[in-house]
């Protein structure tokens, strides 16, 4: 049995209260992991091309106010 399958089996045994607590914990954990990945991507220049294109589009009038 894989680690993921073991986790899935454990989750299935949680009470509704424990499941609610797990959801909250995972949302925070996932958001932090996403933020860290985004910051790494920015530092590595992975978003430079997209940012440059967005700035060119804006300068050319191809953007709208939110």
N, C-alpha and C positions, 0 to 999 in steps of 0.2 A: 504494500500500500504506500502510495506517495505521501509526502508531507502535506500536500494540498488536500488529498482525500482524507487524511487524518483530521485536518482542521475542519473540513466540511462536516465530517461525522460529529465532531465536538460541537460545532455550531448548531447542529440539529437537536442537540440535547439541552440547549439553553432555555431558560424560562423566558417568558415575554419581557420581564424586567431586564434580565441579563442581555437579551437581544437588543433592547433599546439602548443599553449602555454600550454594547459593542458597536452599534451603528454610529453613535456619537464619537466614540474613540476613533473608529475607522475614518470617519469624515475628516477629523482633525489630522490624523496621520497622513491620509491621502493628499489633503490640501498642502501640508508641509512638504511632502515628497514632490508634489507638482511644482511648488514654488522653488525648491532647490534645483530641480531639473531645468526650470525656466532660467534661473540665474546662471547655471552652468552654460546653457545654450547662448545666453547673451554674452557672457565673458569669452566664449569660444568663437564669437562672431557668426553663429549660425543663423541669426535673425537679421544680420546687416542687409542682405539682399532684399528681404521683404520690407524692412524699414525704408530703405532707399527708394524702392518702388512706390511705397505709400506716399513719401514726400514728393516724388515726381508727379504722382497722380493729383495730389493736393495742389501743387503749384500750377498744374495744368487745368485746374478747375473741376476735376473729376471726384470731388468729395462733397459731402453735405454735413451740416451741423447736426449733432446728436440732440 
